[in-house]
Amino acid sequence: MSNSFSLFAQELDEAALQRAVPPSIRPKQIEPLAWNGDKFSFDLPPAALEDALEILPCLSVVHDGAWGYQFAIECETKAGHSSRAVLDPVGSFVRAEASAANEAVAAEIDLLRIRTPLQAATLHLRVQGVASEAPALLSVSVRRKGAVPAPTLASRDTALAVPPQSQMVLRPELASHVCSPTSVAMLLAYYGHSADIYDVIAEARHQPSGLYGVWPANIHAAARRGLLGYLLHFPSWEAARALLDAGFPIVASVRYEAGELRRAAIERTSGHLLVVRGCAGDTVLVNDPAANDEVARAYDLAEFCKVWLERSAVGYVLFPP
């Protein structure tokens, strides 16, 4: 699958950033995040729009104050129609533009889903409360049509020491809703950033929707606690394994029906987040926050790739700036 991935950075070491991106999807050049006041615009490459299915933008700024952002897209279809779609804001953002979709692009909380083939598209970003000198990273992942290659077994095992955390031991009114911030809390602990789980949950709550699992809102919560991050449509298991081998765990978004993921912590799910922390032979090592105990688990590699890479394919990658 030939997905497209673009990165724009401010006040970051490019070599360190390159190490945190899988080689198979790594941009040849990381562009500067050059603000025009509180705005930034980016023309998506025409090649990225061919057979494009989804556009997943995300901003990460290491800043513990109140900050937020909102994305919009202006596009032209191959039939010559122009339109604009707007995603809900993330973080602290006042006077936001109302979320809107159109016949060409659907705005679906986390991402922009392409309904009609696009000829051209420009992504617009507005920010509030972002310090001009703060380390910042803008990522744009475009998923395109194509089959996911079958996973191959690694020549060596990898197991990252990500501290386990169960969401099921939390307050009952939250326990079944907070797999995403619980996974983020595990990565914060892995990188030595101690955080109260309830604070992470509160910061990850997406105000417009009231949901705790909104992908960019969880990246925002991690950034307020010192970790940069990006969202990526992973094109293959090899891309994920390259990050694991380099010491970077991944928060993966999976969904499956009963029987599709044997020995899973929950029987079925329409959307669940867990931490991928390694691989051993034909198994994937995970920390699954939906487990009451035995959060550290091993799932069948082929089954896991099906419920992750053939479904959302989305993963969060967090790393110290």
C-alpha positions as CSV (number, residue, x, y, z in Angstrom):
1,M,0.0,0.0,0.0
2,S,1.5,3.3,-1.1
3,N,0.3,5.7,1.6
4,S,1.5,9.3,1.8
5,F,3.0,10.9,4.9
6,S,4.2,14.5,5.3
7,L,5.9,16.2,8.3
8,F,6.4,19.8,9.2
9,A,8.5,20.7,12.2
10,Q,9.5,23.7,14.4
11,E,12.5,23.7,16.8
12,L,13.2,20.0,16.5
13,D,16.3,18.0,15.7
14,E,15.6,16.5,12.3
15,A,17.9,13.5,12.8
16,A,16.1,12.6,16.0
17,L,12.7,13.0,14.4
18,Q,13.7,10.9,11.4
19,R,14.6,8.0,13.9
20,A,11.0,8.1,15.2
21,V,9.5,7.5,11.7
22,P,9.5,4.1,9.9
23,P,12.0,4.2,7.0
24,S,9.4,2.9,4.5
25,I,7.1,5.9,5.1
26,R,9.7,8.5,6.1
27,P,9.6,11.7,4.1
28,K,12.7,12.6,2.2
29,Q,12.6,16.0,3.7
30,I,10.9,17.4,6.8
31,E,9.6,20.8,5.9
32,P,9.7,23.8,8.3
33,L,6.5,24.7,10.0
34,A,6.4,28.3,8.9
35,W,3.5,30.1,10.5
36,N,1.6,33.0,8.8
37,G,0.5,34.6,12.1
38,D,-1.7,31.9,13.7
39,K,-2.2,30.0,10.4
40,F,-0.4,27.4,8.2
41,S,-1.5,26.0,4.9
42,F,-0.3,23.0,2.9
43,D,-1.1,21.8,-0.6
44,L,-1.3,18.0,-0.6
45,P,0.8,16.5,-3.4
46,P,-1.2,15.4,-6.4
47,A,0.3,11.9,-6.2
48,A,-1.0,11.5,-2.6
49,L,-4.6,12.2,-3.8
50,E,-4.7,9.4,-6.4
51,D,-6.9,6.7,-5.0
52,A,-6.9,8.5,-1.6
53,L,-9.4,7.2,1.0
54,E,-8.6,9.3,4.1
55,I,-6.7,12.3,5.2
56,L,-5.5,12.3,8.9
57,P,-3.9,15.5,10.1
58,C,-2.5,16.1,13.6
59,L,-0.6,18.8,15.4
60,S,1.7,18.2,18.4
61,V,3.2,21.1,20.4
62,V,5.2,20.6,23.6
63,H,3.5,23.2,25.7
64,D,1.7,22.8,29.0
65,G,-0.5,25.8,28.7
66,A,-3.9,26.1,27.1
67,W,-3.6,25.6,23.4
68,G,-5.6,24.2,20.6
69,Y,-6.1,24.0,16.8
70,Q,-8.5,23.4,14.0
71,F,-8.1,21.9,10.6
72,A,-10.1,22.7,7.4
73,I,-9.6,21.5,3.8
74,E,-10.4,23.2,0.5
75,C,-10.6,20.8,-2.4
76,E,-11.4,20.5,-6.0
77,T,-12.9,17.3,-7.4
78,K,-11.8,15.7,-10.7
79,A,-15.2,16.7,-11.9
80,G,-14.3,20.4,-11.3
81,H,-16.4,21.1,-8.2
82,S,-14.9,23.1,-5.3
83,S,-15.8,22.6,-1.7
84,R,-14.6,23.0,1.9
85,A,-14.8,20.7,4.9
86,V,-13.9,21.4,8.6
87,L,-12.9,19.2,11.4
88,D,-13.9,19.9,15.0
89,P,-11.2,21.7,17.0
90,V,-8.8,20.0,19.4
91,G,-7.8,21.4,22.7
92,S,-8.5,24.9,24.0
93,F,-9.9,26.7,20.9
94,V,-12.4,29.5,21.1
95,R,-14.5,30.9,18.2
96,A,-14.1,27.7,16.2
97,E,-15.5,27.3,12.8
98,A,-18.5,24.9,12.8
99,S,-17.6,21.4,11.7
100,A,-18.8,20.8,8.2
101,A,-18.7,18.2,5.5
102,N,-19.5,18.3,1.8
103,E,-20.3,15.9,-1.1
104,A,-16.6,15.3,-1.7
105,V,-15.1,15.1,1.8
106,A,-16.7,13.9,5.1
107,A,-15.4,15.4,8.3
108,E,-15.5,12.4,10.8
109,I,-14.1,13.7,14.1
110,D,-10.6,12.3,13.7
111,L,-10.2,12.4,9.9
112,L,-11.3,13.6,6.6
113,R,-12.9,10.8,4.5
114,I,-12.8,11.2,0.8
115,R,-16.1,10.5,-1.0
116,T,-15.2,11.7,-4.5
117,P,-11.8,11.6,-6.3
118,L,-9.9,14.8,-5.7
119,Q,-7.9,16.8,-8.2
120,A,-6.4,19.2,-5.7
121,A,-6.6,19.9,-1.9
122,T,-5.2,22.4,0.5
123,L,-5.1,21.8,4.2
124,H,-5.5,24.8,6.5
125,L,-4.5,24.9,10.1
126,R,-5.4,27.6,12.7
127,V,-3.9,27.6,16.2
128,Q,-4.5,29.4,19.5
129,G,-2.1,29.6,22.5
130,V,0.9,28.1,20.7
131,A,4.2,29.5,21.8
132,S,6.3,30.5,18.8
133,E,9.5,28.9,20.3
134,A,7.8,25.6,21.4
135,P,8.8,22.4,19.7
136,A,6.0,21.5,17.3
137,L,5.2,18.8,14.7
138,L,2.5,18.7,12.1
139,S,1.8,15.4,10.5
140,V,-0.5,14.6,7.5
141,S,-1.2,10.9,6.8
142,V,-3.1,10.0,3.6
143,R,-4.4,6.5,3.2
144,R,-4.7,5.2,-0.3
145,K,-6.4,2.1,-1.9
146,G,-4.3,-1.0,-1.9
147,A,-3.8,-4.3,-0.3
148,V,-1.8,-4.7,3.0
149,P,1.2,-7.0,2.5
150,A,1.2,-10.2,4.6
151,P,3.4,-9.9,7.7
152,T,6.8,-11.6,7.7
153,L,8.4,-13.0,10.8
154,A,11.3,-11.1,12.3
155,S,14.7,-12.6,12.6
156,R,14.8,-11.6,16.3
157,D,12.4,-10.9,19.0
158,T,11.7,-7.4,20.5
159,A,10.1,-6.7,23.8
160,L,9.9,-3.1,25.1
161,A,9.4,-2.6,28.8
162,V,6.2,-0.6,28.7
163,P,4.6,-0.5,32.2
164,P,1.1,-2.1,32.1
165,Q,-2.0,-0.2,33.1
166,S,-5.6,-1.5,33.1
167,Q,-8.5,0.8,32.3
168,M,-10.9,-1.6,34.0
169,V,-9.7,-0.8,37.5
170,L,-10.6,2.9,37.1
171,R,-13.8,4.6,38.2
172,P,-16.8,2.6,36.8
173,E,-18.2,5.6,34.9
174,L,-14.9,5.9,33.0
175,A,-13.6,2.3,32.8
176,S,-15.2,1.2,29.5
177,H,-14.4,4.5,27.7
178,V,-10.8,5.3,28.3
179,C,-8.6,2.7,26.4
180,S,-6.9,5.5,24.5
181,P,-5.8,7.8,27.3
182,T,-4.9,4.7,29.4
183,S,-2.6,3.6,26.5
184,V,-1.1,7.2,26.3
185,A,-0.5,7.0,30.1
186,M,1.5,3.8,29.5
187,L,3.7,5.5,27.0
188,L,4.2,8.5,29.2
189,A,5.4,6.1,31.9
190,Y,7.6,4.3,29.4
191,Y,9.4,7.5,28.6
192,G,9.7,8.5,32.3
193,H,7.0,11.2,32.3
194,S,4.9,10.4,35.4
195,A,1.3,11.4,35.2
196,D,-1.9,10.8,37.2
197,I,-4.1,8.7,35.0
198,Y,-7.2,10.8,35.7
199,D,-5.4,13.9,34.7
200,V,-4.5,12.3,31.4
201,I,-8.1,11.2,30.9
202,A,-9.4,14.7,31.6
203,E,-6.9,16.3,29.1
204,A,-7.7,13.7,26.4
205,R,-11.4,14.3,26.5
206,H,-12.5,15.8,23.2
207,Q,-14.8,18.7,24.1
208,P,-16.9,18.9,20.9
209,S,-17.8,15.2,21.0
210,G,-17.4,14.3,24.7
211,L,-15.3,11.2,23.6
212,Y,-12.1,10.0,25.2
213,G,-10.8,8.1,22.2
214,V,-10.4,10.9,19.6
215,W,-6.9,10.2,18.2
216,P,-5.5,13.8,17.9
217,A,-7.0,14.8,21.2
218,N,-4.9,12.0,22.9
219,I,-1.7,13.3,21.0
220,H,-2.6,16.7,22.4
221,A,-2.8,15.4,26.0
222,A,0.6,13.7,25.6
223,A,2.2,16.9,24.2
224,R,1.0,18.9,27.2
225,R,3.0,16.4,29.3
226,G,6.2,16.6,27.3
227,L,5.9,14.1,24.5
228,L,5.7,14.9,20.8
229,G,3.6,12.6,18.6
230,Y,2.1,11.9,15.2
231,L,-0.7,9.8,13.7
232,L,0.0,7.4,10.9
233,H,-1.8,5.0,8.6
234,F,0.7,2.1,9.0
235,P,1.2,0.6,5.5
236,S,2.6,-2.7,6.7
237,W,3.7,-4.7,9.7
238,E,7.3,-4.2,8.7
239,A,6.8,-0.4,9.2
240,A,5.5,-1.1,12.8
241,R,8.3,-3.6,13.5
242,A,10.9,-1.0,12.4
243,L,9.7,1.4,15.1
244,L,9.6,-1.4,17.7
245,D,13.2,-2.4,16.9
246,A,14.2,1.3,17.3
247,G,12.6,1.4,20.8
248,F,9.3,3.1,19.9
249,P,6.1,1.5,21.1
250,I,2.9,2.2,19.2
251,V,-0.7,2.8,20.3
252,A,-2.8,0.9,17.7
253,S,-6.5,1.4,16.9
254,V,-8.1,-2.0,16.3
255,R,-11.6,-3.3,15.7
256,Y,-12.8,-6.9,15.5
257,E,-15.8,-9.3,15.8
258,A,-16.0,-12.3,18.1
259,G,-13.4,-14.9,17.1
260,E,-11.3,-12.7,14.9
261,L,-8.7,-12.1,17.7
262,R,-8.2,-15.2,19.9
263,R,-7.6,-14.7,23.6
264,A,-8.5,-11.0,23.3
265,A,-9.2,-9.1,26.5
266,I,-12.6,-8.2,25.1
267,E,-14.7,-10.4,22.8
268,R,-15.5,-7.8,20.2
269,T,-15.1,-4.1,19.7
270,S,-16.1,-1.4,17.2
271,G,-13.0,0.5,18.2
272,H,-10.3,-0.1,20.8
273,L,-6.8,1.2,21.5
274,L,-3.9,-0.8,22.9
275,V,-0.1,-0.6,23.1
276,V,2.0,-2.6,20.7
277,R,5.3,-3.2,22.5
278,G,7.1,-6.0,20.6
279,C,7.0,-9.2,18.7
280,A,8.1,-12.8,19.3
281,G,8.0,-15.3,16.5
282,D,4.5,-15.3,15.1
283,T,3.0,-13.3,18.0
284,V,2.6,-9.6,18.7
285,L,3.3,-8.4,22.2
286,V,0.8,-5.9,23.5
287,N,-0.3,-4.1,26.7
288,D,-4.1,-4.4,26.4
289,P,-5.8,-1.9,28.8
290,A,-9.1,-3.7,28.5
291,A,-7.8,-6.6,30.6
292,N,-8.6,-6.6,34.3
293,D,-5.3,-8.4,34.9
294,E,-2.7,-9.8,32.5
295,V,-2.5,-6.5,30.6
296,A,0.7,-7.8,29.0
297,R,-0.5,-10.2,26.3
298,A,0.6,-12.0,23.1
299,Y,-1.8,-12.0,20.1
300,D,-1.4,-14.0,16.9
301,L,0.5,-11.8,14.3
302,A,-1.7,-12.6,11.3
303,E,-4.9,-12.0,13.3
304,F,-3.6,-8.8,14.8
305,C,-2.6,-7.4,11.4
306,K,-6.0,-8.2,10.1
307,V,-7.9,-6.3,12.9
308,W,-5.4,-3.4,12.8
309,L,-3.8,-2.9,9.4
310,E,-6.8,-4.0,7.3
311,R,-9.2,-2.0,9.4
312,S,-8.2,1.5,10.6
313,A,-4.4,1.0,10.2
314,V,-4.0,4.0,12.5
315,G,-1.3,4.2,15.1
316,Y,-0.1,6.9,17.5
317,V,3.7,7.3,17.9
318,L,4.9,9.3,20.9
319,F,8.6,10.3,21.6
320,P,10.6,12.8,23.6
321,P,11.5,16.0,21.7
